[in-house]
Amino acid sequence: MLNRYPLWKYLMVIAVITISFLYAAPNLFGEDPALQVSGSRGSQVTTAVLAQTQQRLNEAGIEIKSAVLEDNQLLVRFRNTDDQLKGKDLIAQALGDDYITALNLAPATPHWLEAIGAGPLKLGLDLRGGVHFLMEVDMAEALNRVQEQRIQDFRTDLREKRLRYSGVLTKDDGTLVVFRDADTRDQALSFLRGRYPSLVFSERDNGDNPGLFAVMSEQRLKEVKEYALQQNITIIRNRVNELGVAEPLVQRQGAERIVVQLPGIQDTARAKEILGATATLEFRLVDEKADIAAANAGRIPANSELLRDRDGRPVVLHKRIILTGEHIVDASASMDEFSRPQVNISLDAPGGSRMADFTKDNVGRPMATVFTEYKTGEERNEDGSRQFNKQQEVINVATIQSRLGRSFRITGIDSMAEAQNLSLLLRAGALIAPIQIVEERTIGPSLGKQNIENGMMAMLYGMLAVVLFMMIYYRKFGLIANAALLANLVIIIGVMSMVPGATMTLPGIAGIVLTIGMSVDANVLIFERIREELRDGRGIQQAIHIGYDKALGTIADANITTLITAIILFAVGTGPIKGFAVTLMIGILASMFTAIVGTRALVNLFWGGKRLSKLSI
């Protein structure tokens, strides 16, 4: 007898649909508007913070669904977005600058579904809302860093060449090297011009002393700014990846700004803290010959500067930087043998060689680890942009006991939370230039509500039209196709909920609507082939068998070409384009399964192996 499925195929279809439904089910429970509170720079969120938050909300008459303290973060769930927005202002004012309070959406998924790893779809910024950051790169500081490095390079090169100079200093956006006589200046000019072709050199006297002035060429200036912007974009993407954000948008805006959009994130507060922080490390030698009292009074040696440690004690350091955070390839937080927090550092090959070469010649001398952070100040530049305040703090001073290599550790950190934050920043990369959030917009879920409603209505109308057509035109077989259509939709939602990187956007909804029409296309080909076989006088069972068998090649060809197009869109597209491509790819694969395997299972179940005089098609 034709058209009979073995038991395992029925079980496979049931298993696929059941698993898909379980993972699609969390979308039925929705999400709660919430606030997430986390500590800034290592501050701990304790039960006292929880009690203070609850008390402040109760005094304001704001009802909450729950407040849970977990993993040093406080999550407060509200009953509506109005209470959420009111609560944010109240809590932020009550807790102050030591804590970050940010809007969030918390899934209302039951615990039994969470236990199997099920969760709702990740919605894009246009549907769910999220955080929009506009960040500005301080190009002046980027050029200043290049200038400082050039001063060090000039000093090293001239010493190695045995060309004596009186001083190397910054002047008029360039570097001025002062010599004692013109002959030495001319020799240095010939040497440096060949060594630094990207610099423009000219003779410039400094009083009675001959001097050599160097500035970057226009091409080199453009390259430095472009490199600073592109490198910061790369680092920000790394930090976003550390946060585990799906489908983020990180792109340049103009010559000095970067746009960052974080949709579908579970930890808005964490994102704001990590992306907003601009920090790196510098390793420098302590100036042991400097007089601390004189340095406090303002009399600091020319090649040194005065910084302070965490207790406010002054430390005089050489300006020369041994190593910066850009050579750090890995950083992790742990406890030392005395149960104190530390950060384990791993360097790249050039950084390891530089550290090894320096420390072998300086065993027994104290070396300081300097934490540098940039924050946006209240003052503004002439162009209206905010000025950046550079804050430096000596984390620790340790004596170099032996030659260091590519791995070492930093101690003197106050808490494990701060060690983890510092290790994350260093692991994500050191910024070439300071970068700060100059604009932040939190897009609430209500703004995407209309897009969701419009998308759902389009999907509903599309499905209704297809369902009615199939029922009227193909009768009972139309009901089979409609059941496959619903199963197809469940599979798409379930698979997208399971895939870690899949995010539903408005174009993604368009992809599902398109898939609805495409999913019945395969059934139309099969049903028309069955009709054709019946008109040619085939038996009912044989017509069903040939209809499915012969239409398979056509269905595969049509869907594979569309799948190739979707893969290309996913590979070259970004943001919403990727969202559309993901739903289209999943939809194509799901429609082929439901149309070929799913409907065949139902047809075989109801009509297979039976003697029929007519077929309702």
Secondary structure, 3 states (H helix, E strand, C coil): CCCCCCHHHHHHHHHHHHHHHHHHHHHHCCEEEEEEEEECCCCCCCHHHHHHHHHHHHHCCCCEEEEEEECCEEEEEECCHHHHHHHHHHHHHHHHHHEEEEEEEEECCCHHHHCCCCCCCEECCCCCCEEEEEEEECHHHHHHHHHHHHHHHHHHHHHHCCCCCCEEEEECCEEEEECCCHHHHHHHHHHHHHHCCCEEEEECCECCECEEEEEECHHHHHHHHHHHHHHHHHHHHHHHHHHCCCCCEEEEECCCEEEEEEECCCCHHHHHHHHHCCEEEEEEEECCCCCHHHHHCCCCCCCEEEEEECCCCEEEEECCCCEEHHHEEEEEEEECCCCCEEEEEEECHHHHHHHHHHHHCCCCCEEEEEEEEEEEEEEECCCCCEEEEEEEEEEEEEECCCCCCCEEEECCCCCHHHHHHHHHHHHHCCCCCCEEEEEEEEECHHHHHHHHHHHHHHHHHHHHHHHHHHHHHHHHHHHHHHHHHHHHHHHHHHHHHHCCCCEECHHHHHHHHHHHHHHHHHHHHHHHHHHHHHHCCCCHHHHHHHHHHHHHHHHHHHHHHHHHHHHHHHHHCCCHHHHHHHHHHHHHHHHHHHHHHHHHHHHHHHHCCCCCCCCCC
